[in-house]
């Protein structure tokens, strides 16, 4: 990697709520980048665990932080980006981590390809012991078709915490749609692509996402898949999602056709009645 001649200001927002078990590693992965023009913002939703203790420990490294009730992750990010003043913006969730040198790699792209608006990279999914669960494969390019195929097994997706975009992209495509619970980022990437903003791929691992049971996309995987389809269809990708939705419907029918007879059986009804009787006691 060449040493950048100019370090554009990068604003990073971390939304957080009761992530005291993980957030310290997130914070240190960002401040230990050693990036000379960093603006770091933490938007906490009023945590009641160790989160505030950890945030205060690193307060001198933060441009701004707050802990108060909010409308969830998307709302916290929208509020955080209103404060951000960087030439580039990105967000790193409170259970995700940047790998060393990531911000300098973004800076190098800025110095050599200043026409680029969105920079994306590869990521790893790791468990709580640091074992690699999944690695995103190399990407040729970010096209509208690749975004329309976001939820297909053969698609090569970039990692959200490995992604950064210019403030002008946010000004035209933001704020995030707060009616979306899971795929507000895909909605944003599609808006940016359709408006003609230029994407650049760094085919290197730039971040890690933590895989655990409380992770939103893990806990609500099927709801997230439905929202992916809704977002893509909203942006004109109907034909790319029809096959996927047909497959989902067939799978649902398969399980329904086997589970419903069990629910209708006399034995199951007797067990439910017995359970309710024991509860009353």
C-alpha positions as CSV (number, residue, x, y, z in Angstrom):
1,X,0.0,0.0,0.0
2,X,1.3,3.4,-1.0
3,X,1.4,6.1,1.7
4,X,-1.5,8.6,1.0
5,X,-0.4,12.2,0.3
6,X,-3.8,13.5,1.6
7,X,-6.0,12.2,4.4
8,X,-9.6,13.0,3.7
9,X,-11.7,13.5,6.9
10,X,-13.6,10.2,7.7
11,X,-16.6,10.2,10.0
12,X,-17.6,6.9,11.5
13,X,-20.8,6.4,13.4
14,X,-21.4,3.5,15.7
15,X,-25.0,2.8,16.8
16,X,-25.3,0.9,20.1
17,X,-27.7,-0.6,22.6
18,X,-26.7,-2.9,25.4
19,X,-23.6,-4.2,23.5
20,X,-21.3,-3.9,26.5
21,X,-20.0,-7.4,25.8
22,X,-18.7,-6.4,22.3
23,X,-18.4,-2.7,21.9
24,X,-14.9,-2.2,23.4
25,X,-13.4,-4.2,20.6
26,X,-15.3,-2.2,18.1
27,X,-14.1,1.1,19.6
28,X,-10.4,0.0,19.8
29,X,-10.5,-1.4,16.2
30,X,-11.4,2.1,15.0
31,X,-9.2,4.3,17.2
32,X,-6.2,2.0,16.8
33,X,-6.4,2.6,13.0
34,X,-4.0,5.5,13.7
35,X,-5.8,7.5,11.0
36,X,-4.9,11.2,11.4
37,X,-8.2,12.7,10.2
38,X,-10.9,10.7,12.0
39,X,-14.2,11.9,13.5
40,X,-15.7,9.2,15.6
41,X,-19.4,9.4,16.8
42,X,-21.2,6.9,19.1
43,X,-25.0,7.0,19.2
44,X,-26.2,4.8,22.1
45,X,-29.9,4.1,22.6
46,X,-29.8,4.3,26.4
47,X,-27.9,1.2,27.4
48,X,-28.3,-0.3,30.9
49,X,-25.3,-2.6,30.8
50,X,-21.6,-1.9,30.8
51,X,-21.7,0.1,27.5
52,X,-21.6,3.6,29.1
53,X,-18.6,2.7,31.3
54,X,-16.7,1.5,28.2
55,X,-17.7,4.6,26.1
56,X,-16.5,6.9,28.9
57,X,-13.2,5.0,29.0
58,X,-12.5,6.1,25.4
59,X,-14.2,9.5,25.6
60,X,-11.1,11.5,24.7
61,X,-11.0,9.7,21.3
62,X,-14.6,10.6,20.4
63,X,-15.9,13.6,18.6
64,X,-19.4,13.1,20.0
65,X,-21.4,10.6,21.9
66,X,-24.8,10.4,23.5
67,X,-26.8,7.8,25.4
68,X,-30.6,8.3,25.2
69,X,-33.6,6.5,23.9
70,X,-33.9,6.5,20.1
71,X,-36.0,4.8,17.4
72,X,-33.6,2.0,16.8
73,X,-30.5,1.4,14.7
74,X,-31.6,3.3,11.6
75,X,-32.8,6.3,13.6
76,X,-29.5,6.4,15.5
77,X,-27.5,6.3,12.3
78,X,-29.6,9.1,10.7
79,X,-29.0,11.3,13.8
80,X,-25.3,10.5,13.8
81,X,-24.8,11.3,10.2
82,X,-26.5,14.7,10.8
83,X,-23.6,15.5,13.2
84,X,-20.9,14.1,10.9
85,X,-18.8,16.6,9.0
86,X,-16.4,14.2,7.2
87,X,-15.7,14.1,3.4
88,X,-16.4,10.4,3.8
89,X,-19.0,8.6,6.0
90,X,-19.3,5.1,7.2
91,X,-20.9,3.1,10.1
92,X,-19.5,0.3,12.1
93,X,-22.0,-1.5,14.3
94,X,-21.2,-2.2,18.0
95,X,-20.4,-5.9,17.3
96,X,-18.3,-5.3,14.1
97,X,-14.6,-4.5,13.8
98,X,-12.3,-2.8,11.4
99,X,-9.2,-4.7,10.4
100,X,-5.8,-2.8,10.7
101,X,-5.0,-0.3,7.9
102,X,-8.6,-0.2,6.6
103,X,-8.9,3.6,6.8
104,X,-5.6,4.2,5.1
105,X,-6.7,1.9,2.2
106,X,-9.7,4.1,1.7
107,X,-7.5,7.2,1.8
108,X,-5.2,5.6,-0.9
109,X,-8.2,5.1,-3.2
110,X,-9.2,8.7,-2.7
111,X,-5.8,9.9,-3.7
112,X,-5.5,7.8,-6.8
113,X,-9.2,7.6,-7.9
114,X,-10.9,10.8,-6.7
115,X,-13.9,10.3,-9.0
116,X,-14.9,7.3,-6.9
117,X,-18.0,7.9,-4.6
118,X,-18.5,4.6,-2.8
119,X,-15.6,2.2,-1.8
120,X,-16.5,-1.3,-0.8
121,X,-14.5,-4.2,0.4
122,X,-14.6,-7.8,1.6
123,X,-15.5,-9.0,5.1
124,X,-15.4,-12.0,7.4
125,X,-18.0,-13.4,9.7
126,X,-16.5,-14.6,12.9
127,X,-17.8,-16.3,16.0
128,X,-17.3,-15.1,19.6
129,X,-14.0,-17.1,19.8
130,X,-12.6,-15.4,16.7
131,X,-13.1,-18.4,14.4
132,X,-13.9,-17.6,10.8
133,X,-17.5,-18.7,10.0
134,X,-17.6,-17.2,6.5
135,X,-15.5,-15.0,4.2
136,X,-17.0,-13.0,1.3
137,X,-15.4,-14.0,-2.0
138,X,-13.7,-11.5,-4.3
139,X,-16.0,-9.2,-6.3
140,X,-15.6,-8.2,-10.0
141,X,-17.7,-5.1,-9.7
142,X,-20.8,-3.6,-8.0
143,X,-23.5,-3.5,-10.7
144,X,-27.2,-2.9,-10.5
145,X,-27.7,-6.6,-11.3
146,X,-25.4,-7.7,-8.5
147,X,-27.4,-5.6,-6.1
148,X,-30.7,-7.0,-7.5
149,X,-29.3,-10.5,-6.7
150,X,-28.3,-9.6,-3.2
151,X,-30.0,-12.7,-1.6
152,X,-29.1,-15.3,-4.1
153,X,-26.5,-18.0,-3.1
154,X,-24.2,-17.4,-6.1
155,X,-24.1,-13.6,-5.6
156,X,-20.8,-12.0,-4.4
157,X,-21.7,-9.4,-1.8
158,X,-19.5,-6.8,-0.3
159,X,-19.5,-6.3,3.5
160,X,-21.4,-3.4,5.0
161,X,-18.7,-2.5,7.6
162,X,-16.1,-2.6,4.8
163,X,-17.9,0.2,3.0
164,X,-17.5,3.9,2.9
165,X,-19.1,6.7,0.9
166,X,-18.7,10.4,0.2
167,X,-20.8,12.9,2.0
168,X,-22.4,14.0,-1.3
169,X,-23.8,10.4,-1.7
170,X,-25.5,10.8,1.7
171,X,-26.8,14.2,0.7
172,X,-28.5,12.8,-2.4
173,X,-29.5,9.3,-1.2
174,X,-30.0,9.7,2.6
175,X,-31.4,9.6,5.1
176,X,-31.9,5.8,5.7
177,X,-35.5,4.6,5.4
178,X,-36.6,4.1,9.0
179,X,-39.5,1.9,8.0
180,X,-36.9,-0.8,7.1
181,X,-35.6,-2.9,10.0
182,X,-32.9,-4.9,8.3
183,X,-32.0,-3.8,4.7
184,X,-31.9,-0.1,4.9
185,X,-28.3,-0.3,3.7
186,X,-29.3,-2.3,0.5
187,X,-31.9,0.4,-0.1
188,X,-29.2,3.0,0.2
189,X,-26.7,1.1,-2.1
190,X,-29.4,0.7,-4.7
191,X,-30.3,4.4,-4.6
192,X,-26.6,5.4,-5.0
193,X,-26.1,3.0,-7.9
194,X,-29.3,4.1,-9.8
195,X,-28.2,7.8,-9.3
196,X,-25.0,7.0,-11.1
197,X,-22.5,7.2,-8.3
198,X,-19.2,5.3,-9.0
199,X,-18.4,2.2,-6.9
200,X,-14.9,0.9,-6.4
201,X,-14.0,-2.5,-5.0
202,X,-11.0,-3.2,-2.7
203,X,-10.7,-7.0,-2.9
204,X,-9.2,-7.3,0.5
205,X,-10.6,-8.1,3.9
206,X,-11.3,-4.9,5.7
207,X,-13.7,-5.8,8.5
208,X,-15.2,-8.6,10.6
209,X,-18.8,-9.0,11.6
210,X,-19.5,-10.9,14.8
211,X,-21.9,-13.9,14.4
212,X,-24.0,-14.5,17.6
213,X,-27.6,-15.4,18.5
214,X,-28.5,-11.8,19.4
215,X,-27.3,-10.4,16.0
216,X,-30.3,-8.9,14.3
217,X,-29.8,-10.6,10.9
218,X,-29.2,-13.9,12.6
219,X,-32.2,-13.8,15.0
220,X,-34.6,-12.7,12.3
221,X,-33.1,-14.3,9.2
222,X,-36.4,-15.1,7.4
223,X,-37.9,-11.6,8.1
224,X,-34.7,-10.1,6.7
225,X,-34.9,-12.2,3.6
226,X,-38.5,-11.0,3.0
227,X,-37.4,-7.4,3.4
228,X,-34.5,-7.9,0.9
229,X,-37.1,-9.0,-1.7
230,X,-39.4,-6.0,-0.8
231,X,-36.5,-3.5,-1.2
232,X,-35.3,-5.0,-4.5
233,X,-38.8,-5.1,-6.0
234,X,-39.3,-1.5,-4.9
235,X,-36.2,-0.6,-6.9
236,X,-37.4,-2.4,-10.1
237,X,-35.7,-5.8,-9.6
238,X,-39.0,-7.8,-9.7
239,X,-37.7,-10.5,-12.2
240,X,-34.7,-11.2,-10.0
241,X,-36.8,-11.9,-6.9
242,X,-39.7,-13.9,-8.4
243,X,-37.7,-17.2,-8.5
244,X,-36.4,-16.6,-5.0
245,X,-39.9,-15.8,-3.6
246,X,-41.4,-18.9,-5.4
247,X,-38.7,-21.0,-3.7
248,X,-39.5,-19.6,-0.3
249,X,-43.3,-20.2,-0.8
250,X,-42.6,-23.8,-1.8
251,X,-40.5,-24.4,1.3
252,X,-43.1,-22.8,3.5
253,X,-45.8,-25.1,2.0
254,X,-43.6,-28.1,2.5
255,X,-43.2,-27.5,6.2
256,X,-46.8,-26.4,6.7
257,X,-48.1,-29.6,5.0
258,X,-46.1,-31.6,7.6
259,X,-46.5,-29.6,10.7
260,X,-50.3,-28.8,10.5
261,X,-51.4,-32.5,10.8
262,X,-49.3,-32.7,13.9
263,X,-51.0,-29.6,15.4
264,X,-54.4,-31.0,14.5
265,X,-53.7,-34.4,16.2
266,X,-55.5,-35.4,19.3
267,X,-52.2,-36.1,21.1
268,X,-50.9,-32.6,20.5
269,X,-54.2,-31.1,21.7
270,X,-54.1,-33.2,24.9
271,X,-50.5,-32.1,25.6
272,X,-51.5,-28.4,25.2
273,X,-54.5,-29.0,27.5
274,X,-52.2,-30.7,30.1
275,X,-49.7,-27.8,29.9
276,X,-52.4,-25.2,30.4
277,X,-53.8,-27.1,33.4
278,X,-50.3,-27.3,35.0
279,X,-49.9,-23.6,34.4
280,X,-53.0,-22.8,36.4
281,X,-51.7,-24.8,39.3
